[in-house]
Amino acid sequence: MPELKPIVFYDFPGKNESLNAWNPNCWKTRYCLNYKGVPYTTTWVEYPDVERILKAAGISPTLIKPDGSPLYTIPAIVDPNTGVALAESFQIAQYLDKTYPDGPTLVPAGTKALQNAFISAFSSNISPILQFSLLGIYEDILSPRSQPYFHETRPGFVLGGLTIEEAYPKGENAKEEWKKLEAGFGNIAKWMNEEEKFVMGDVISFADFAVAGSLQAARKIWDKDDNQKWKDISNWDGGRWLKLLENLEKYANVK
């Protein structure tokens, strides 16, 4: 069998190398590639360049913008071994399972619907994290090239018309929204047996990477001496979420 050529994996950079690999959705795919052991290289793409670069690579849009035009998103991959080019983390995971079956399985047979349901419920339960995190991404993570695009587009994409600054919780509302986030993580913890490491017990699956991707993003934004948010998340539910990252550390390489 000929040696595999590296898959090209598109991810968002930070303003410096230490801040690269911050996006929760891209982390899902990074975990998948590392876990499967498929060779890959990372191409870092600034926000204003996503559509141009993905179009040139033959990658189709995944969503529709509020104005009805196509939206190109990452994570995305191009596999030179097969000629396949696609975006969206769950689609990529299923493609990797089908194309590279010799490695560990990301979506075990018969669990596609269950994993989709879990990820949807997880996202819903931790939804308050979005309004807290976007300002930190904008101010502390993104490069000057990506900042204007991010600031201009988030209100239409995810914030119902509010600016990043307007959406950020303040005062008593901040305390209430942070309690909602803690309760949301608590709900997820109740679905998982305390003695088991992963969503499916002792078996790693894509659902774990979805949870860990959000945790990686939170850590990148808030793991600072003067920021209590990551300390809070690390201690919630008996430290379960920090333990999950530790259990997946061997698959968290940034190449």
C-alpha positions in Angstrom: 0.0 0.0 0.0 1.5 3.4 -0.9 2.2 5.9 1.8 -0.6 8.2 2.5 -0.3 11.9 1.6 -1.2 14.3 4.4 -4.8 15.6 4.5 -5.0 19.4 4.4 -6.9 20.6 7.4 -8.2 24.2 7.5 -8.3 25.9 10.9 -8.4 29.4 12.4 -5.2 30.9 13.7 -4.8 33.2 16.7 -2.9 36.5 16.7 0.3 34.5 17.6 1.3 30.9 17.5 0.5 30.2 21.2 -3.2 31.2 20.4 -3.6 29.0 17.4 -6.2 26.2 17.6 -8.8 28.0 19.6 -12.0 27.3 17.6 -14.3 24.7 19.2 -15.6 23.3 15.9 -12.1 23.0 14.4 -11.0 21.2 17.6 -13.5 18.5 16.9 -11.8 17.7 13.6 -8.3 18.1 15.0 -9.1 15.5 17.7 -10.6 13.2 15.0 -7.5 13.4 12.8 -5.2 12.8 15.8 -7.3 9.9 17.1 -7.5 8.2 13.8 -3.8 8.6 13.3 -4.3 10.0 9.7 -1.4 12.2 8.6 -2.4 15.8 8.0 -1.0 19.3 7.8 -2.8 22.5 9.1 -3.5 25.4 6.9 -4.3 28.5 9.0 -7.0 30.7 7.4 -8.0 34.1 8.6 -11.7 34.9 8.6 -11.8 37.2 5.6 -10.0 34.6 3.5 -12.3 31.6 4.3 -14.6 31.8 1.3 -11.9 32.5 -1.3 -9.6 29.7 0.0 -12.4 27.1 0.3 -13.8 27.9 -3.1 -10.4 27.5 -4.6 -10.0 24.1 -2.9 -13.4 22.9 -4.2 -15.1 22.8 -0.8 -18.8 23.5 -0.8 -20.6 26.0 1.5 -22.3 24.5 4.5 -24.8 27.2 5.6 -26.7 30.2 4.3 -26.0 33.7 5.5 -28.9 35.9 6.7 -28.9 37.6 3.3 -29.4 34.3 1.5 -25.9 33.9 0.1 -23.8 30.8 0.8 -21.6 30.6 3.8 -18.3 28.8 3.7 -17.1 27.5 7.1 -14.3 25.6 8.6 -13.2 23.1 9.8 -12.7 21.7 6.3 -10.4 19.2 4.7 -9.0 18.3 1.4 -7.8 14.6 1.1 -5.2 14.3 -1.7 -5.5 10.5 -1.5 -9.1 10.5 -2.7 -9.7 13.9 -4.1 -12.5 14.6 -1.5 -12.9 18.1 -0.2 -15.5 18.8 2.4 -16.4 20.9 5.4 -18.4 20.5 8.7 -16.9 18.5 11.6 -19.5 15.6 11.8 -19.4 15.1 8.0 -15.6 15.0 8.2 -15.7 12.4 11.1 -18.0 10.1 9.1 -15.8 10.5 6.0 -12.7 9.6 8.0 -14.4 6.5 9.4 -15.5 5.3 6.0 -12.2 6.1 4.2 -9.8 5.0 6.9 -11.5 2.1 8.7 -8.3 0.6 10.1 -8.0 3.3 12.7 -10.2 3.8 15.8 -13.9 4.5 15.0 -15.3 8.0 15.6 -19.0 7.3 15.2 -19.6 3.6 16.1 -22.2 1.7 14.1 -25.7 2.5 15.2 -24.8 5.6 17.2 -25.1 8.4 14.5 -28.5 9.6 15.7 -27.6 9.3 19.4 -24.4 11.2 18.9 -26.2 13.9 17.0 -28.8 14.2 19.7 -26.2 14.3 22.5 -24.2 17.1 20.7 -27.4 19.1 20.0 -28.4 18.8 23.7 -24.9 19.6 24.9 -24.8 22.8 22.7 -28.2 23.8 24.0 -27.3 23.3 27.6 -24.1 25.3 27.4 -25.5 28.1 25.1 -24.8 30.9 27.6 -21.1 30.3 26.9 -21.4 32.0 23.6 -22.2 35.5 24.8 -19.3 35.3 27.3 -16.8 33.9 24.9 -17.2 36.0 21.7 -15.8 39.2 23.3 -12.7 37.3 24.5 -12.2 35.8 21.1 -12.5 39.2 19.4 -10.3 41.1 21.9 -7.7 38.5 22.9 -7.5 35.7 20.3 -8.0 37.1 16.8 -5.4 38.8 14.7 -6.0 42.4 13.4 -6.8 40.9 10.0 -9.7 38.8 11.3 -11.1 41.2 14.0 -13.1 43.5 11.8 -14.8 40.7 9.9 -15.6 38.8 13.1 -17.0 41.9 14.7 -19.1 42.9 11.8 -20.6 39.4 11.1 -21.3 37.9 14.5 -24.5 40.0 15.1 -26.1 38.6 12.0 -24.8 35.1 12.4 -25.3 34.3 16.0 -26.3 37.2 18.2 -29.7 38.2 16.8 -28.5 41.7 15.8 -26.7 42.5 19.0 -23.0 43.5 18.8 -20.5 41.4 20.7 -20.2 44.1 23.3 -24.0 44.4 23.7 -24.4 40.6 24.0 -21.8 40.3 26.8 -23.6 39.8 30.1 -23.0 42.5 32.7 -23.8 43.0 36.4 -26.5 40.7 37.9 -27.3 39.3 34.5 -23.7 38.1 34.2 -24.0 36.2 37.5 -27.4 34.7 36.4 -26.1 33.6 33.0 -22.9 32.1 34.5 -25.1 30.1 36.9 -27.1 28.9 33.9 -23.9 27.8 32.2 -22.9 25.9 35.4 -26.3 24.3 35.5 -26.0 23.3 31.9 -22.7 21.5 32.4 -24.3 19.9 35.5 -27.1 18.5 33.3 -24.6 16.9 31.0 -22.7 15.5 33.9 -25.9 13.8 35.2 -26.3 12.0 31.9 -22.8 10.4 32.2 -21.9 7.8 34.8 -19.5 9.3 37.3 -17.0 6.4 37.1 -16.8 6.4 33.3 -14.4 8.6 31.5 -16.3 9.3 28.3 -19.8 9.9 26.9 -20.0 6.2 25.8 -18.4 4.9 28.9 -14.9 3.7 28.4 -15.0 4.2 24.6 -13.9 7.4 23.0 -16.2 8.8 20.3 -16.9 12.0 18.3 -19.3 13.2 21.1 -16.3 13.4 23.5 -14.5 15.6 20.9 -17.5 17.9 20.7 -17.4 18.4 24.5 -13.7 18.7 24.6 -13.6 21.2 21.7 -15.7 23.6 23.7 -13.5 23.1 26.7 -10.4 23.7 24.7 -11.9 27.0 23.4 -12.8 28.1 26.9 -9.3 27.3 28.2 -7.7 29.2 25.4 -9.8 32.3 26.0 -9.9 32.3 29.8 -6.9 30.4 31.2 -5.2 33.4 32.7 -4.2 34.3 36.2 -6.7 37.1 36.5 -9.6 35.3 35.0 -11.9 33.2 37.2 -14.0 31.7 34.4 -11.7 28.8 33.5 -11.0 28.1 37.1 -14.8 27.8 37.6 -15.3 25.4 34.7 -12.3 23.3 35.8 -13.9 22.8 39.2 -17.5 22.2 38.2 -18.9 18.7 38.6 -16.0 17.4 40.7 -13.5 18.5 38.1 -15.0 16.2 35.5 -14.4 18.6 32.5 -10.7 19.2 33.2 -10.3 15.4 33.6 -11.9 14.9 30.2 -9.3 17.1 28.6 -6.5 15.3 30.5 -7.9 11.9 29.3 -7.8 13.2 25.7 -4.5 15.0 25.9 -2.7 12.5 23.7 -5.0 13.4 20.9 -4.7 17.2 21.3 -1.5 17.7 19.3 -1.4 20.9 17.2 0.5 20.3 14.0 
